[in-house]
Amino acid sequence: MDEGMLFVLIILFAFVLPIVIIGTWTSHKKDMAKLNANLNDSEKSNIKNELAAVKSRLEVLEAIVTDKKYQLSEEISGLRSAEKSSMN
């Protein structure tokens, strides 16, 4: 091997190879950060959708409980229970 070829190999291993490795590692880190950001957005979207569904169900339950027919039914059930317990 002549001195010129040896010099090229030294330059290659000393400068070019570390730059390629650092560039690849940095690119990988950026890709992983983007992937994590997308997952976080997806998780946020899922949580928002679930919260909206829970709010909707809560509104339905509030409407049922505040309905006069429901209250009347509860009062009748309470009176029946009181009547049964007074008979015993």
Number of C-alpha atoms within 10 A of each C-alpha: 5 6 8 9 10 11 10 11 13 12 12 13 11 11 11 12 12 12 13 11 11 11 12 12 12 12 12 12 12 12 12 12 12 12 12 12 12 12 12 12 12 12 12 12 12 12 12 12 12 12 12 12 12 12 12 12 12 12 12 11 12 11 12 13 13 10 11 11 11 13 13 11 11 13 12 12 12 12 12 12 11 11 11 10 9 8 6 5
